[in-house]
Amino acid sequence: MVFMVVNHDDVVDGVRSCCIEYDDDVLTLPKDEGGLGISKLSDVNSSLLLKWAWRFKIQQGSLWRNVIEAIHGGRNMWMFLPLNRSLTGCWKNLVSSINQMQIGGKQVEWYFKGKPGDGVYLRFWKDRWLGDTLFKDRWPRLYSLESNKNCSISDRISHSGTAFLLGPGWNVWPSTVEEISEMNDVNYMLNNIRFVGSKDVWKWDEEGSNHFSVANVKRMIRLDRNNNMTHLFKWESWIPLKINIHLWRAEMGRIPTRLALQRRQIVISSTICVLCDVNDEDCNHIFFHCGFAFGVWSIIRRWCKLDYVSFDDMEGLLKFYKHIQGPKWAKKLIRGIVMTTCWAIWNARNKKVFDNVSPKVQEVVALVKSLSFLWIKNRSKFKSVLWKD
């Protein structure tokens, strides 16, 4: 028996009327979770864009990659992917879209991890090939002295017998205590690694899988969206409302950083962070990766006796207090101090942008301590708490 559809439009309208009653997050849930398993078009587009980034990394020496490098490459023109911001075109749109993508609270570039062989293709400072942090962020003072910031591993490392050491290549040789300390850290790290001698390769650094595929990326994006339906932020009563709202907006990436303003088509002179003048200013950078913010957090952690605690993104910041040993009131105090610190860093950034006042780490720390003391004494029941440096 053969059934014929008399009016195709009626069938389409019927299906549309049924589906429109559901939220798109329900429709795109997997079938075993009560959804229809329909892929979101935005997830498909993001996965396909990311495939171009993967191809750029693994297809060393290919013609199309050489063309991209010739047009967009340069001494300081690229971080994760090469981009000449003064040019327009599809490559600029592709790189800009990828730079805005996050999966699991991390920038997608974090999932690209190099496995060094001969060290010819992997960049020493700007590719993640050892650990979870780029070397330029791990040792920022040495990076600022580097003469060739796009150098490969083989260009940067010299042999001393059986050991590997940082070779010469500085604009100014490291001389301060901090610079020498960072250089010793790098040399110690290099002494504990071995190069296999084969070609460098790239791995997709996902837990349980090193294989990149569009389907795999779509699955990760979908899981991340489902996991992010609940917010981690908790309001703190002894902190003023404006501080609570500030961190609530920061969790959602809704504070007006320079990259956020650029995404809203607002014309600004530069997207570089005004506090460190090193990297583009987004939410994670201004609060965690900026050298100025790192200095503030280092002192605050020592003051609160939290040297064992570390966080490098907003998710880690909002979760860390769960690991604090002590009574509930101690966690409330620490959470409030952390929220105040975020607000103080943002306030220092605004003074630099609008009043051209160069902030100092010690001044921001002093502001955090004084405001926290004021609010804890006047807005909470913990009036017996003593503030000590």
Legacy VTK file of the C-alpha trace (Angstrom):
# vtk DataFile Version 3.0
C-alpha trace
ASCII
DATASET POLYDATA
POINTS 389 float
0.000 0.000 0.000
1.377 3.410 -0.996
0.458 6.613 0.835
0.674 9.894 -1.014
0.928 13.302 0.579
-1.557 15.600 -1.068
-0.222 18.858 0.358
3.380 18.920 1.517
3.007 22.361 3.116
0.332 21.062 5.479
2.717 18.393 6.767
5.528 20.918 7.276
3.205 23.310 9.084
2.007 20.494 11.311
5.527 19.486 12.313
6.498 23.125 12.861
3.470 23.774 15.074
4.395 20.777 17.237
8.062 21.687 17.561
7.508 25.376 18.234
5.874 24.520 21.541
9.217 23.228 22.855
12.284 25.169 23.867
15.177 24.656 21.463
17.327 23.303 24.304
14.791 20.500 24.747
14.730 19.706 21.033
18.515 19.499 20.867
18.925 17.261 23.908
19.971 13.664 23.161
17.130 11.197 22.877
18.227 9.324 25.994
17.819 12.582 27.939
14.300 13.284 26.708
15.086 15.411 23.656
14.811 14.841 19.934
18.547 14.721 19.247
18.391 17.510 16.649
21.726 19.248 16.124
21.687 23.005 16.582
22.842 24.820 13.486
25.132 26.997 15.598
26.822 23.869 17.011
27.385 22.498 13.509
28.790 25.812 12.290
31.120 26.121 15.297
32.389 22.566 14.808
33.078 23.131 11.114
34.899 26.382 11.847
37.032 24.591 14.410
37.898 21.979 11.807
39.690 24.701 9.815
41.787 25.524 12.878
42.639 21.841 13.259
43.596 21.566 9.583
45.802 24.642 9.893
47.672 23.048 12.786
48.224 19.590 11.301
48.786 20.414 7.614
52.281 21.821 7.977
53.787 22.965 4.680
50.528 22.805 2.718
49.952 25.440 0.049
46.828 26.980 1.581
48.518 27.275 4.989
51.558 28.951 3.438
49.255 31.460 1.723
47.513 32.259 5.034
50.848 32.713 6.795
52.129 34.965 4.007
49.056 37.204 4.234
48.284 37.173 7.947
51.532 36.001 9.540
54.198 38.230 10.934
56.364 38.758 13.940
53.530 39.541 16.353
50.491 38.949 14.160
49.266 35.714 15.666
48.684 33.852 18.874
46.589 30.716 18.333
46.014 31.413 14.622
47.649 34.102 12.451
45.551 37.218 11.978
46.334 40.613 10.521
43.575 42.745 12.040
44.041 45.488 9.461
42.789 43.148 6.713
39.248 41.978 6.049
37.947 38.739 4.624
36.720 35.270 5.473
39.877 34.280 7.393
39.514 37.214 9.764
35.863 36.295 10.379
36.825 32.657 10.958
39.591 33.455 13.460
37.444 36.018 15.284
34.650 33.460 15.676
37.038 30.770 16.944
38.623 33.165 19.451
35.182 33.719 20.987
34.360 30.017 21.321
34.520 28.274 24.688
33.928 24.649 25.658
33.796 23.592 29.273
34.731 27.074 30.459
37.961 27.022 28.427
38.890 28.720 25.185
38.834 26.141 22.383
42.546 26.674 21.753
43.194 24.944 25.101
42.135 21.614 23.562
44.909 21.855 20.945
48.000 20.317 22.545
51.242 19.658 20.732
53.407 16.593 21.236
57.002 17.612 20.509
59.156 15.436 18.305
61.979 17.445 16.775
60.486 20.778 17.921
60.551 22.343 14.448
56.863 23.236 14.099
55.645 23.751 17.672
56.155 27.263 18.999
57.943 27.475 22.331
55.920 30.315 23.888
52.582 30.320 22.080
51.662 26.631 21.685
50.551 24.437 24.570
52.956 21.513 24.466
53.741 20.931 28.141
51.357 21.408 31.055
48.059 23.273 30.994
49.376 26.821 30.499
51.107 28.567 27.621
54.674 29.436 28.512
54.066 33.088 27.645
51.475 33.194 30.447
53.448 30.978 32.820
56.631 33.050 32.554
55.472 36.504 31.375
58.654 38.367 32.324
60.852 36.124 30.197
58.351 36.345 27.359
58.545 40.142 27.413
62.335 39.880 26.899
62.068 37.413 23.998
63.358 38.754 20.685
61.395 36.274 18.531
58.058 35.641 20.192
57.011 33.150 17.480
60.130 31.006 17.863
59.850 27.226 17.649
60.972 24.829 20.367
64.087 23.862 18.412
64.976 27.542 17.875
64.722 28.331 21.585
66.410 25.344 23.192
70.136 24.634 23.151
71.955 21.443 24.125
74.480 21.246 26.936
75.687 17.656 26.913
72.588 15.576 27.628
70.672 18.512 29.132
68.438 21.087 27.445
68.666 24.779 28.333
67.215 28.043 27.087
69.443 29.367 24.356
70.320 33.018 23.687
67.661 35.125 22.037
66.805 37.966 24.378
66.353 41.643 23.640
67.809 42.214 27.113
69.415 39.399 29.095
67.382 38.473 32.245
68.791 40.440 35.170
66.125 41.034 37.841
65.351 38.553 40.604
61.987 37.690 39.050
63.456 37.182 35.568
66.305 34.992 36.808
63.870 32.973 38.926
61.648 32.362 35.903
64.660 31.353 33.812
65.728 28.828 36.458
62.189 27.404 36.468
62.282 26.964 32.692
65.691 25.279 32.743
64.573 22.933 35.520
61.506 22.011 33.487
63.586 21.392 30.355
65.880 19.016 32.235
62.914 16.721 32.904
61.691 16.290 29.321
62.942 14.217 26.419
62.437 14.755 22.703
61.750 11.644 20.631
63.217 13.009 17.383
60.184 12.401 15.163
57.979 15.151 13.731
55.834 17.304 15.985
52.191 16.228 16.131
48.969 17.752 17.446
46.518 16.058 19.806
42.913 16.937 20.632
43.277 17.164 24.425
39.884 15.951 25.610
39.576 13.636 28.581
39.380 10.088 27.280
40.037 11.009 23.634
42.872 12.416 21.513
40.877 12.270 18.293
39.455 15.378 16.649
36.208 15.092 14.707
33.311 17.400 13.946
30.899 14.977 15.630
33.061 14.886 18.743
33.191 18.687 18.962
29.409 18.933 18.502
28.941 16.491 21.369
31.247 18.515 23.622
29.454 21.781 22.795
26.068 20.196 23.501
27.203 18.727 26.819
28.748 22.042 27.802
25.522 23.885 27.036
23.486 21.431 29.083
25.908 21.637 32.005
25.852 25.419 31.922
22.106 25.698 32.420
22.707 26.239 36.137
24.881 29.081 37.415
27.655 28.604 39.954
27.461 32.111 41.374
25.987 32.534 44.858
24.945 35.889 46.235
26.718 37.015 49.404
24.608 39.065 51.823
27.388 40.988 53.587
28.737 42.293 50.281
26.984 45.316 48.685
24.567 44.663 45.859
26.780 46.281 43.214
29.604 43.827 44.002
27.242 40.853 43.770
25.839 42.074 40.459
29.329 42.668 39.086
30.427 39.067 39.665
27.058 37.740 38.481
27.579 39.569 35.188
31.211 38.446 35.005
30.168 34.798 35.266
28.002 35.233 32.182
30.687 37.232 30.352
28.512 40.350 30.382
30.961 42.941 31.662
32.137 45.457 29.017
35.685 44.281 28.390
37.359 45.524 25.225
36.753 42.286 23.331
33.114 42.316 24.467
32.710 45.879 23.189
34.263 44.897 19.872
31.789 42.018 19.525
28.988 44.555 19.989
30.336 46.484 16.973
31.562 49.358 19.163
34.610 51.051 17.653
37.550 51.127 20.077
41.180 52.023 19.476
42.620 48.744 20.764
41.580 45.457 22.375
44.823 45.135 24.376
44.508 45.031 28.174
45.334 48.439 29.671
46.778 46.926 32.849
49.468 44.759 31.237
49.606 45.819 27.542
50.257 42.195 26.542
47.091 40.316 25.539
43.549 41.079 24.425
41.229 42.053 27.248
38.428 39.592 27.928
36.815 38.503 31.179
39.217 35.658 31.946
42.262 37.739 31.089
41.408 40.821 33.158
40.717 38.777 36.306
43.124 35.826 36.039
45.743 35.960 33.267
46.740 39.623 33.457
50.080 40.192 35.187
48.562 42.958 37.319
45.700 40.716 38.470
48.172 37.900 39.189
50.074 40.193 41.545
46.882 41.157 43.379
45.703 37.553 43.747
49.121 36.419 45.005
48.983 38.847 47.943
45.298 38.188 48.680
45.877 34.423 48.751
48.775 34.793 51.187
46.726 37.138 53.355
43.844 34.651 53.513
46.271 31.709 53.967
45.087 30.158 50.707
48.459 29.555 49.043
47.320 26.047 48.110
44.331 27.375 46.138
44.614 28.283 42.449
42.110 29.226 39.764
42.560 30.440 36.188
38.986 31.036 35.057
35.635 32.185 36.415
34.392 28.640 36.976
37.385 27.798 39.145
36.943 31.035 41.090
33.311 30.257 41.893
34.080 26.676 42.942
37.302 27.016 44.936
35.673 27.903 48.289
34.186 24.396 48.471
37.684 23.067 49.171
38.313 25.461 52.068
38.669 23.679 55.389
36.750 25.305 58.208
33.296 26.404 59.350
30.612 27.839 57.106
31.243 31.414 58.219
34.873 31.157 57.073
33.742 30.200 53.582
31.339 33.158 53.527
34.145 35.539 54.494
36.548 34.178 51.886
33.890 34.242 49.159
33.100 37.871 49.960
36.780 38.868 49.919
37.220 37.190 46.530
34.193 39.036 45.128
35.581 42.319 46.468
38.949 41.578 44.842
37.326 41.079 41.433
35.478 44.367 41.790
38.655 46.188 42.905
40.601 44.894 39.877
37.818 46.032 37.553
37.667 49.393 39.329
41.432 49.844 38.840
41.027 48.991 35.165
38.291 51.623 34.768
40.406 54.300 36.438
43.187 53.560 33.969
40.802 53.719 30.983
38.741 56.771 31.940
41.017 58.778 34.281
44.431 57.629 32.983
45.441 56.750 36.545
48.082 54.011 36.632
47.046 51.572 39.383
49.411 49.870 41.803
49.027 46.353 43.129
49.511 47.415 46.753
46.820 50.087 46.446
44.289 47.590 45.094
45.123 45.106 47.865
44.760 47.848 50.492
41.365 48.765 49.019
40.213 45.132 49.227
41.279 44.866 52.869
39.705 48.156 53.942
36.391 47.622 52.144
36.127 44.036 53.361
36.757 45.187 56.935
34.190 47.979 56.621
31.484 45.710 55.248
32.145 42.781 57.572
31.842 45.090 60.589
28.720 46.915 59.435
26.839 44.481 57.220
27.295 41.093 58.901
27.006 39.303 62.222
30.722 38.457 62.238
31.672 41.637 64.092
34.284 39.909 66.251
36.478 38.999 63.276
39.934 40.614 63.411
41.636 41.928 60.271
45.381 41.240 60.244
47.977 41.713 57.502
LINES 1 390
389 0 1 2 3 4 5 6 7 8 9 10 11 12 13 14 15 16 17 18 19 20 21 22 23 24 25 26 27 28 29 30 31 32 33 34 35 36 37 38 39 40 41 42 43 44 45 46 47 48 49 50 51 52 53 54 55 56 57 58 59 60 61 62 63 64 65 66 67 68 69 70 71 72 73 74 75 76 77 78 79 80 81 82 83 84 85 86 87 88 89 90 91 92 93 94 95 96 97 98 99 100 101 102 103 104 105 106 107 108 109 110 111 112 113 114 115 116 117 118 119 120 121 122 123 124 125 126 127 128 129 130 131 132 133 134 135 136 137 138 139 140 141 142 143 144 145 146 147 148 149 150 151 152 153 154 155 156 157 158 159 160 161 162 163 164 165 166 167 168 169 170 171 172 173 174 175 176 177 178 179 180 181 182 183 184 185 186 187 188 189 190 191 192 193 194 195 196 197 198 199 200 201 202 203 204 205 206 207 208 209 210 211 212 213 214 215 216 217 218 219 220 221 222 223 224 225 226 227 228 229 230 231 232 233 234 235 236 237 238 239 240 241 242 243 244 245 246 247 248 249 250 251 252 253 254 255 256 257 258 259 260 261 262 263 264 265 266 267 268 269 270 271 272 273 274 275 276 277 278 279 280 281 282 283 284 285 286 287 288 289 290 291 292 293 294 295 296 297 298 299 300 301 302 303 304 305 306 307 308 309 310 311 312 313 314 315 316 317 318 319 320 321 322 323 324 325 326 327 328 329 330 331 332 333 334 335 336 337 338 339 340 341 342 343 344 345 346 347 348 349 350 351 352 353 354 355 356 357 358 359 360 361 362 363 364 365 366 367 368 369 370 371 372 373 374 375 376 377 378 379 380 381 382 383 384 385 386 387 388
